[in-house]
Structure formats: structure tokens, C-alpha cells
Amino acid sequence: MISLLSFSLVACKDADPKSENSLSVSKLTEREKSILTNTSEHSFLIDFDVDDTYKKMSVWVEKYEAGKLVEDEMGLMTTGIKDNGTIIFTTSKTPEKQNLSMFNISIQSDDGVSTATYLEKIEEKDSIVAGSIETINMLNTNKLVLASICYSSGNESMHSLSTDFYNNMDSHINELKDYDVVYLLRSEITK
């Protein structure tokens, strides 16, 4: 199902010209938004366009509790890439087991599609905020932050992570202390 969704979303995406060596949030049609809304709880589509010196991409999820890393490289996947493609990250609740969510990560490029799926137990929280930034700067770090899902107990107002966090996580890591649990979609593109 994930592969079919990957192909349909990538096949329908806008043909906007992209600059090389960039990552950006996909511009979705209403149809694509509807598909994602009906099939997932959270979804992120990140387009990438790299020059021919980049050959591999790794994608994974990191879990933080109260600002501390508790699980790294969840769902780690490394695949060959060529030129451009899309990273798809979705979460959905499993109907048969309470408090379990299915995390799906896919990388689609001219080299094909690679997918990783795993289950994650998520305790109910009062507030959830998810986000990404429009364009990710590949020059600041070789381990990029592509997206976040943040959970917090209590009914206080929550805000998503700052643009500065996505551009320079190491200098803004203290932002994670504002949340009970944070999942970060990370990526590394290598030559």
C-alpha cells in the first residue's frame, strides 16, 4: 500500500523546477492532500534534487523524551539515489492495538522505491504539534532534520519547533525540553 501511495503521489506532483542540492516540502494537489488525510495521522513529503556526486541517502527517526535522545535510528533505511525524488514519512494508528502507531518511511528516486515500516507505542497526550520547514539547507549539516512530531501532556498552548532548530539542531537542541516526546525525521545524503 505504501509503495502504491508513493508512486501515485510522486507521479502527480507539480513539475516545478528545483535547484540542485536542495530539499523542500512537496506542493500537493487537493487530491494528494485528501489521500494523505484519509490514510494517515501525520504525513510529510519532502522533495530532493541533488547533483550526480550524491549517491546514497539514509533516513531514520529519532525519539526524544524531555529533551534527551532515547532511541536513535528507528526505521533506518539507506538506499541509492539518483538526481531527484521524494521522501515520504507517514504515521497511522493501528486499528487492532491501542496506543500503537505504524511509522512508514519511503524514499522514491530514479533508482526505485525503498520502504521501511515499524510499530511504535505512543502514550496518549493532550497536545500534538507536527511540522517541517519549506526548504531544508543541505550546507549547514550532513545530518538533516526534515520533520517533527511533538507530544506534550497538559493543555497549554504548543508551538512547533523553530526554523532555527531545523537549520541548526545542535545549537537549538534545548527546544526539545518543551515537549514530553518528540519524533524527528532525520536524513543524511552522502557522495
Secondary structure by P-SEA (a helix, b strand, c coil): caaaaaaaaaaacccccccccccccccccaaaaaaaaacccbbbbbbbbbcccccccccbbbbbcccccccccccbbbbbbccbbbbbbbbbbbcccccbbbbbbbbbcccbbbbbbbbbbbccccbbbbbccccccccccccccccbbbbbccccccccccccccccccccccccccccbbbbbcccccc
